[in-house]
Amino acid sequence: MDILVTGSIAFDYLMRFPGKFKDSLIAEALEKISVSFLVDEMTRHYGGVAANIAYNLALLGGRPRLMGTAGRDFGDYKVWLEQAGVDTSTVVILTDVFTASFFANTDQENNQIASFYAGAMGRAGQYKINDVTTKRPDLVVISPNSPDAMQNLINECAEHKIPFLYDPSQQAARLDGDALLHGIERCNILMCNDYEWEVIEKKTGLSRPRAINTGLTLIITQGKEGAHIYRDGETYYIPPYEPVTPLEPTGVGDAFRAGVLRGLDLGLPLDICGRMGSVAAAFVLETIGTQNHRYTTEQFVARYRTAFDDDGALDVLLSSTTPKETQTAS
């Protein structure tokens, strides 16, 4: 399956606060917040939702194409992605701006305060799929991007009848109800976390049963509680991969999406696809940074089988092409 992953390409600046955010917040004064957190460490990593999904897909033996806008500082990042097995030929590089940047501060309880600078991503809406490739993808992933880019891609996929996974993610808070419904009513797969689903419900008035009855596949992740997949009247509970020592949650959802996508790519049952997502997410949760983990397909399958039974279904993953090992991102 030719998967085109669209969305943000960014640098992640990850910080660790040695205390608890709640100790610095006064409930009676939240309307005039002015706080500063002294962090004891900061690292810069390669990130962006689309790039993270593509990176994890490549680790799982896929050859995804990445579509997005990057800035003049993208050179080393481009090399990194290509070495991992990601096709970056559909990335538009803008030489007059910097690549988007994500700034996240995480406290002792894994609560997170984050900001995002759009940079080159702010001009993603100027480009269509047909502008960057003549090859029709089998599936498009529409992940967080500039709102106009997301809407344009939804329209383009609908017009050309290209199946797509809609992943509004953090943009669910910014998009209005009509914009969210526009994507949901046209997508084949809707994926979000439980908080984002509550936002979608509130903004659109769309209930879970009504969404399921539209014929789409609905996937809702619930952090350490696992995930649920709904399709054709069936509900699949996806447990989390338990034996993990969590370090940093950024990028966990992107890895989960990649695991599910790779399973779908290989034609595996939905419950196995979901569990592949859980295992892929665990690799990220055990590292600092969204692309600092690595594994072979053999290592992935071995870890999967320590917790879940696939009845040999994942042998197809072992026979797929395994990307070459790559150095750790800085």
N, C-alpha and C positions, 0 to 999 in steps of 0.2 A: 504494500500500500504506500502510495506517495503522499506523505503528510506534510502540509505546509503550515508551519507554526508562526502565527502573526502576533505582534504585541511589542512590549517594551524590551529594549536592550539597554542595560544600565550597569553602572558601577555601584557596588554596595559598600557603604561605610558603616561598619558594625561596631557598636560601642557596648561596654558592659558596665552597668552601675552597681556598685557593691552593696547597695541598700534596697529599700522598697519604695517605689514611687508614692504609694499611699501615705507614707510617713511625712511627705513634703506637701501634701495636698490638704487643704482645709475645706471641708464640705460646704461650710457657710460662705465661702469666698470664691467659689468656682467661676463666678461671672467676671472675675478680674484676676485671672491667673498670671503670675509672673514668677516663674521658678527657673532655676538653673541646676543641673545635676553634674557633679564632678565625677567623671568616669575614670576608671583606673586602667582601661585598655581600649584601643581602637585599631581596627584592621580594615584594609580595603580589599574588596573581592570583586570578581566578575559576577554580574547578576542581570536582573531584568526578567520578568515572568516568562516571556517567550524564549529567551536564551536559556533560561534554566530548564524549561520543559524540553527544549531541543537537546540540550546537553545530556539530560537523563535518558532521553530516547536513544541517543547515540551509545551511551553506556550499555544499554539493553540490546544492542546489536542493530538498531535501526539506522537509517540514513535520512533524517529529517531535513527539510529545507526551512531556513529561517528567513522570515520577512519582517523588516522593520527599518527604522531610520537610526543611524548612528552618527556620531560626530567625528571631528578631526583627530580625536584621541583613540580611535577604535583599532588602530593597527595591530598592537600586540594581542588584543582581545580576539580579533578576527583569526589570527594565527592559532590561538588557543582553541577556538571552537572547531576550526578545520582539522586540527590534530586529533581532536576528540571524536571526529566523525560527523560533524554538522556541516551541511552545505550552506555556505554564506553567500552564494552568488546572487541571491535575491534580497540582500541587505543593501539599502541605499545609504551611501556615505555622504554626509553634508560637511564640507570643509570649513564652513564659516561659523559653526557652533560646536559645543562640546556634547558628548554623549550624556544621556540622562543619568541622574545620580540619586540613589536611595540612601537616606540617613536613618539608621535605626538604633535606638538605645534600649537595652533589655535589662530589667532588674533581677533581683535574686529569685523572684517568683515567676520568672519568664514572662512577666508583663512587658509590653513593648510600646514605646512612643516613637513614631516615625514621621519623616517628612520626605517628600519626593520632588526633585527638580526635573522638569520635563526635558529641557535642552532640545536635542535633535528630535526627540519623540513628539514635540509640539507641532512638527510639520509632517507627521506621518499621514495625515488626512489628504495630503496632496498626491498620494500614490495609490494606484489600484494594483490588483494582482496582475492584470494584463500589461501593466507598465513595466513589470520586473521579470516576467516570464511568459513564454508562449506555451508552456507545458501545463495542461490542466491537472490540478491536484485531485487525488481521490478523496481527501478529507482536509478541511481547513480548520485550524484551531484559532478562534478569535478570542484572545486573552487581553487583559488590560492594556490599553493604548490611549492615545488622545481620543476623546469621545467622538469627534467627527470621523476619525479613521475607523473606529469600531462600527459606526453606523454605515459608512461607505462599504466596508467589507461585508456586512450583513446583506446590504442591497445587492452587491455584486454576486455573492454566493447564491442568493435567492433567484436573481435574474438568470444566472447560468446553470441553476439547479445543481450546484456543488454542495454536497453534504458538509455540515460544519458543526463543530462543538463550540458552544457559547459559554464563555467563562468570564463574566463581568467582574468577578472578584472585588477588589477594593473600589473599582469604579461604580459599583452598585450604589455607593453612598452619594456619588456625584450625578449619575444619570437619573432623569425623572422617570415616572412610571410608564409613560408612553414609550420612551426610548427603550426601557427594559423589556416591555411587552413586545416591541418591534422585533427584538432579537429572539425572545423566547418562543414566539409564535412561528418563527421560521427555522429554528435550529433543529438538529437531529438529537443532540445531546446537550443538556444543561448541567453544568457543574458549579457548585459553590459550597461554602462552609455554612454551618448552621446559623451563624450570625447574619451572614449575607442573605440567606434565605428569608430570615425574619424581615430584613430591609426590603427585599423583593416583595414579600407578602404585603407589607404595609404600604408600599408605593403603588403596587399594581392591583391589589385586591385579589390576587391570584392565590387560591388555596392549593395545598399539595395534591389532593385528589383531582382537582380540575387540571392542574399542570400535567399530571400523569395521564389523564384521559385524552390529552391532545395527541398522544402517540409518541412523544419524545421519551428519551431515556433521561431520568433525573438522578443525579448523583449528589448527595449531600454529605460532606465530611464533618466530623464532630470531634476533631482533635484526639485526645487520649481515649475517647469513647468509641473510636472507630468511624465507620461510615455506613450509609444506607444507599443502595441502588434500587431504583424503581423502574420497571419496564414491563409493558404488556400485562398489567395486573399482578405481577410478581414483585416481591420485596426481598432483597438480599442484604443481610447484615454482614458487614465486613469488619472483622475484629482488627484491632491494631496489632502490630508486631510487638510483642511484649518485652523480650529481653533486650532492652536498649537503655543506655545511660545517656539521657538527654543533655546536650550542651547548648544548642542554639536553634530556635524554631524557624528562623527565616529560610524560606525555600522549601519547607517540608511539603506544603500543598502542591507546589510545582512538580516535585518528584512523584507525588501520588498520582497526579494527572498523567505524567509520563508512563508510569507503570500500567495504568489502566489503558492508555492509548496503545502501548506495545502489545498488551494482551489482545485488544481488539484487532490490531494489525495482524496478529498471528491466528485470528479466528478462534480464540479460546473462550470458554464459557464466562459469563459475567462475574460469577463469584470468584473465579480464579483471577480474572482481570483486576477485580477490586483488591484481592490479597496481594497481587503483584504491586499494586499501588502502595499498600501498607508496608511491604518490605522495602520498596524503593525509598519511601519516606523515612524509614528508620536509618538508612545510610546517611541521609542528610542531617537528621536530628543528632547524630553522634559526632558531627563535625562542626567547626566554626566556618561559616561561609556556605554559599549555595552551590558552588561547583568545586569544592575542595575534596570531595569524596571520589573514589574510583573503585571499580571492581570489574571482574570478568563475568561473563554470563554464567560460567561454572560456579563462581563464588556466589552469585545471586541465587541460582537455583538451590545450591546447598543450604543457604540461609533460609530460603523459603521453606524447604523441606524439614527444617528443624522445628517449625511451628505448624505448618499446614500440609495437608495431603492433596497432591495434584493428580494422583493415580497415573503418573507418567506423562501427563499432558505437557509439562514444561520441557520434555525432551526436544520439542520443536524449537524451543529457544536455544538449546544447546547446539543444535545443528545450524543455527543462523550465524551470520558473520559477526564476530566479536571485534569491536574497535580496538585499535592499538592502545596500550597504556600511555597515559600522559602525565606530565609533571604537575605538581600541585600549583594552583594559581596563587599569586601573591596579592 
